[in-house]
Amino acid sequence: MITLQNADSALKDYYLEAVTAQLNENLSPFFSAIEKNSANVSGKDVKLTVLRGYAGGIVSGAEDADLPAPHKNRYAAISVPLKNLYGTIEISDKALRASRDSEGAFINLLNAEMEGLVNSAKASFQRMLHGDGSGKLCAIVKKISNTEVQVDDVKEYFAGMLVDCSNAMGLFAESSKGVMISGVDMANSTVIFETAVTSSLEGGYMYVHASKDRELTGLSAIFDSGTIYGYDKSTDKYFAPYKVDCNHKLTESVLSDVLDHMEERYNSKINFILCSYKTRKLIASLLDANRRVVNTIDARTGYGSVTVNDVPVYADKYCPDDRILFLNTDDFGLYQLCDWEWLEDEDGKILKQVAGKAAYSATLVKYAELICRKPCGQAMLYNVHPVNGTSPADGDGE
């Protein structure tokens, strides 16, 4: 007979290992390439010290001269709180009772719940890797009706998400919190809500529900924000990545110039180029014109790619279309207090009754943060796509 006790045991002894494997494999090329560890996690924070630039080094001196005085290394201290990542499944008491005498029915019930959790968690985690930590999805341009708004950047994956919408002052009305997106209109850049939002939204923003300023410090924080890890990029250039306006004229030489500049100027060996699928096609067509497209499978990530100067180019659906990121993945780490685990109560129980409901829930948890130890060793090309029908190779002097 199926009981809460053996349901708990199934979640703990069987499903946890399977779910963790699914969440850690084939998530994204970038996630596969970076290290994951629990080092430098102190309490609720990630604390590490990084060596910045050259210090001391080798000195050539006279045979009978005094030995050179030691030089102190230059360090930067990074201390940031771990982010709290949760995923919850819910099983109704009615469904649990209905499958009490059928082990197969119970397994099917749990499999369906776990499949939904895994798919949602993978998508959310992959999206966060490209975010800025704010949980912001888009800006709200105007309100068309109480159930439809026009936004500056709509994505198909918005459908089904729970969101919070702020007004121009950054405030959230009760009717604008926890709203389900029932559909998107890609052609008109509009989002349709399942329920009415009566408050003013023009000039506001749309955030993942209950996640404002609580998400992983992703790649957008490195390239778009004014500060990172408490350092001002305008005054501390170690934390400022190299950014180049492509002016809508992407060429093979521009791609190569960034790679050369990063190695020459910042001693950064770029090993990973990341962009959207649309932009990867642009790069491939550009290289194909010179018959230099190489399709490979990278042993580190297991993903296929094209290469620029032997550096693999990967596509990710959450990377904005009009930018190309040049990364040294050796500089990145996902620091975590633990891998995915079930949240347990004092008695070790995983399934708990939902307050006021005839249902039971279980929560998967991970405490982690993404850190780039050398932001100045990363680069970005932006405004890469041609406009007004121009060729991607226009302006190429080769």
Secondary structure, DSSP 8 states (H G I E B T S, - for coil): ---HHHHHHHIIIIIHHHHHHHHHSSS-HHHHHSEEE-TTEETTEEEEEEE-S--S------TTS---------EEEEEEE-EEEEEEEEEEHHHHHHTTT-HHHHHHHHHHHHHHHHHHHHHHHHHHTTS-SS-EEEEEEEEEETTEEEESS--GGGTT-EEEE--TTS---GGGSSEEEEEEETTTTEEEESS---S--TT-EEEETT-TT-S---HHHHHH-SEETTEETTT-GGG--EEEE-TT---HHHHHHHHHHHHHHH-----EEEE-HHHHHHHHHHHHHTT----EE-TTT--EEEEETTEEEEE-TTS-TTEEEEE-GGGEEEEESSSSEE---TT----EE-TTSSEEEEEEEEEEEEEES-GGG-EEEES-S--TT--TTTT---
